[in-house]
């Protein structure tokens, strides 16, 4: 009875070559975990980079590789006889090539933008103005001494009042002038 149950939960995956009948097929039998392990070993994939892939995605990747498509970067397995130093060197090369990463102690080139940037937060590498940019229309609204002057400013500059902040300032000034009258 236990054999029937274990066989019922088994999976078969067949990976075909390029499509020619003479190309070899690879057939994998077992549980999903066993199939995953077999696919990684058979196609020489890196188990760390395939860890986040579902079995379905892993089967698709294996089918692409079997059909002659190039293996994605970072998916190649490391040779089992590699030392820890060699594995670290390969990982660092991948980080440098794929991500542009550099170790902290590694010197930077003159072309590196971050190397030439100042480390002082008070001295940013871009030009700064001491005064923030203020819409000149706000000063004109503030300068209006009467509701009539405010209405005239609005009539002459209706396109500028499409800006919501200007319209808010206009309404606030109108309320203040009416309250003061």
C-alpha positions as CSV (number, residue, x, y, z in Angstrom):
1,X,0.0,0.0,0.0
2,X,2.8,2.5,0.8
3,X,4.4,1.8,-2.6
4,X,1.1,2.8,-4.3
5,X,0.9,6.1,-2.3
6,X,4.6,7.0,-2.9
7,X,4.3,6.2,-6.7
8,X,1.1,8.3,-6.9
9,X,3.0,11.4,-5.7
10,X,5.9,10.9,-8.1
11,X,6.5,13.3,-11.0
12,X,8.0,12.6,-14.5
13,X,9.8,15.4,-16.4
14,X,11.0,14.9,-19.9
15,X,13.5,17.4,-21.4
16,X,13.9,17.1,-25.1
17,X,16.9,18.4,-27.1
18,X,16.7,20.7,-30.1
19,X,13.8,18.8,-31.7
20,X,15.7,16.5,-33.9
21,X,14.9,12.8,-33.3
22,X,18.6,12.1,-33.0
23,X,19.0,14.5,-30.1
24,X,19.0,13.0,-26.6
25,X,16.2,13.2,-24.2
26,X,16.5,13.4,-20.4
27,X,13.8,11.9,-18.3
28,X,13.6,12.5,-14.6
29,X,11.4,10.6,-12.1
30,X,10.8,11.3,-8.5
31,X,9.3,13.8,-6.0
32,X,9.4,17.5,-6.8
33,X,12.4,17.9,-4.5
34,X,14.2,15.0,-6.2
35,X,13.4,16.4,-9.7
36,X,14.8,19.8,-8.7
37,X,18.0,18.3,-7.4
38,X,18.4,16.1,-10.5
39,X,17.8,19.0,-12.9
40,X,20.3,21.2,-11.1
41,X,22.9,18.5,-11.2
42,X,22.2,17.3,-14.8
43,X,22.3,20.8,-16.3
44,X,25.1,22.0,-14.1
45,X,23.1,24.9,-12.6
46,X,24.0,26.8,-9.5
47,X,21.7,25.7,-6.7
48,X,21.9,29.0,-4.9
49,X,20.7,31.0,-8.0
50,X,17.9,28.5,-8.7
51,X,16.7,28.5,-5.1
52,X,14.0,31.1,-5.6
53,X,12.6,29.5,-8.8
54,X,9.6,27.2,-8.8
55,X,10.0,23.7,-10.2
56,X,8.0,24.8,-13.2
57,X,10.4,27.7,-13.9
58,X,13.4,25.4,-13.4
59,X,12.0,22.9,-15.9
60,X,11.5,25.7,-18.4
61,X,15.0,26.9,-17.9
62,X,16.3,23.3,-18.4
63,X,14.3,23.0,-21.6
64,X,15.8,26.3,-22.9
65,X,19.3,25.0,-22.2
66,X,18.6,21.7,-23.8
67,X,17.4,23.4,-26.9
68,X,20.7,25.2,-27.3
69,X,19.7,28.6,-25.8
70,X,22.5,30.3,-23.8
71,X,22.4,29.8,-20.0
72,X,21.5,33.0,-18.1
73,X,24.3,34.7,-16.3
74,X,24.8,33.6,-12.7
75,X,23.0,30.3,-13.3
76,X,26.1,28.2,-14.1
77,X,27.2,25.8,-11.4
78,X,30.6,26.1,-9.8
79,X,32.9,23.1,-10.1
80,X,32.6,21.0,-7.0
81,X,36.4,20.9,-6.4
82,X,36.7,24.7,-6.2
83,X,38.1,26.2,-3.0
84,X,36.2,28.8,-1.0
85,X,38.6,31.5,-2.2
86,X,37.9,30.5,-5.9
87,X,34.2,30.6,-5.2
88,X,34.5,34.0,-3.6
89,X,36.6,35.3,-6.5
90,X,33.9,34.1,-9.0
91,X,31.2,35.7,-6.9
92,X,33.1,39.0,-6.7
93,X,33.6,38.9,-10.5
94,X,29.9,38.4,-11.0
95,X,29.1,41.4,-8.7
96,X,31.6,43.6,-10.5
97,X,30.5,42.6,-14.0
98,X,26.7,42.4,-13.4
99,X,26.2,45.1,-10.8
100,X,29.3,47.4,-11.0
101,X,30.0,46.7,-7.3
102,X,33.5,47.4,-5.9
103,X,34.9,46.4,-2.5
104,X,35.4,49.2,0.0
105,X,39.2,49.0,0.0
106,X,39.5,48.9,-3.8
107,X,40.8,52.1,-5.4
108,X,38.5,53.9,-7.8
109,X,39.3,55.4,-11.1
110,X,39.2,59.1,-12.1
111,X,36.1,58.5,-14.1
112,X,34.2,57.5,-11.0
113,X,31.6,60.2,-10.2
114,X,31.3,59.2,-6.6
115,X,35.1,59.3,-6.0
116,X,35.2,62.9,-7.0
117,X,32.1,64.0,-5.0
118,X,32.7,65.8,-1.8
119,X,32.1,63.9,1.4
120,X,30.9,67.0,3.2
121,X,27.0,67.1,3.4
122,X,27.2,70.9,3.5
123,X,28.9,71.0,0.1
124,X,26.8,69.1,-2.4
125,X,28.2,68.6,-5.9
126,X,25.3,70.4,-7.6
127,X,24.7,74.2,-7.6
128,X,22.4,75.5,-4.8
129,X,20.7,78.8,-4.3
130,X,20.2,80.3,-0.9
131,X,16.7,81.5,-1.6
132,X,14.0,79.1,-2.8
133,X,12.2,79.9,-6.1
134,X,9.0,81.7,-5.4
135,X,6.3,82.4,-8.0
136,X,6.3,86.2,-8.5
137,X,2.5,86.2,-8.8
138,X,2.3,85.3,-5.1
139,X,4.0,88.7,-4.2
140,X,1.5,90.5,-6.5
141,X,-1.4,88.8,-4.8
142,X,0.0,89.8,-1.4
143,X,0.5,93.4,-2.6
144,X,-3.2,93.9,-3.4
145,X,-4.8,96.3,-0.9
146,X,-8.4,95.9,-1.9
147,X,-10.8,93.3,-3.2
148,X,-11.2,95.3,-6.4
149,X,-7.4,95.3,-7.0
150,X,-7.4,91.5,-6.4
151,X,-10.2,91.0,-8.9
152,X,-8.3,93.1,-11.5
153,X,-5.2,91.1,-11.0
154,X,-7.1,87.9,-11.5
155,X,-8.8,89.3,-14.7
156,X,-5.5,90.3,-16.2
157,X,-3.7,87.0,-15.4
158,X,-6.3,84.2,-15.6
159,X,-3.9,81.7,-17.2
160,X,-1.6,81.9,-14.2
161,X,-4.4,81.1,-11.8
162,X,-4.7,77.6,-13.3
163,X,-2.0,76.8,-10.7
164,X,-3.9,75.5,-7.7
165,X,-1.5,77.1,-5.2
166,X,-2.0,80.5,-6.7
167,X,-5.8,80.1,-6.7
168,X,-5.6,79.1,-3.0
169,X,-3.5,82.2,-2.2
170,X,-6.0,84.4,-4.2
171,X,-9.0,83.1,-2.2
172,X,-7.2,83.5,1.1
173,X,-6.2,87.1,0.3
174,X,-9.8,87.8,-0.8
175,X,-11.2,86.4,2.5
176,X,-8.6,88.5,4.5
177,X,-9.5,91.7,2.6
178,X,-13.2,91.1,3.1
179,X,-12.7,90.5,6.8
180,X,-10.6,93.6,7.2
181,X,-13.2,95.8,5.4
